[in-house]
Amino acid sequence: MKKKVVVVGMKCENCAKHIKEAISNVEGVTSADINISNKSVIVETNTEVSDEAIKLAVNSEKYKVVEIETI
């Protein structure tokens, strides 16, 4: 399953690194590909991962998820 996650506050490589690490640590996530220019992350999972789990991971790094879309 793939999800597109739009994140507010991601402005640089360092921001992206923290967000990628946080999302990658969510159980079931197999990859998190960051696109800084459009402030999004494509998250791939091998099991059902709730939107709430992804939001909590991003929030733990002091960023905010504004949208999650299944793609």
QUICORVEN-V607039 format. One record per residue. N is the residue number from 1. RES is the residue in one small letter. OMEGA is omega in whole degrees, 0 to 359 (* if undefined). Layout:
n: (N,N)
res: (RES,RES)
omega: (OMEGA,OMEGA)
//
This chain:
n: (1,2,3,4,5,6,7,8,9,10,11,12,13,14,15,16,17,18,19,20,21,22,23,24,25,26,27,28,29,30,31,32,33,34,35,36,37,38,39,40,41,42,43,44,45,46,47,48,49,50,51,52,53,54,55,56,57,58,59,60,61,62,63,64,65,66,67,68,69,70,71)
res: (m,k,k,k,v,v,v,v,g,m,k,c,e,n,c,a,k,h,i,k,e,a,i,s,n,v,e,g,v,t,s,a,d,i,n,i,s,n,k,s,v,i,v,e,t,n,t,e,v,s,d,e,a,i,k,l,a,v,n,s,e,k,y,k,v,v,e,i,e,t,i)
omega: (177,176,173,182,178,188,175,174,180,187,187,180,180,176,182,180,181,180,180,179,182,181,181,180,177,181,179,179,180,176,177,181,185,170,184,185,176,174,181,177,172,184,175,181,176,174,177,177,183,175,181,179,178,179,180,179,180,179,180,178,177,173,183,175,178,180,171,183,175,181,*)
//
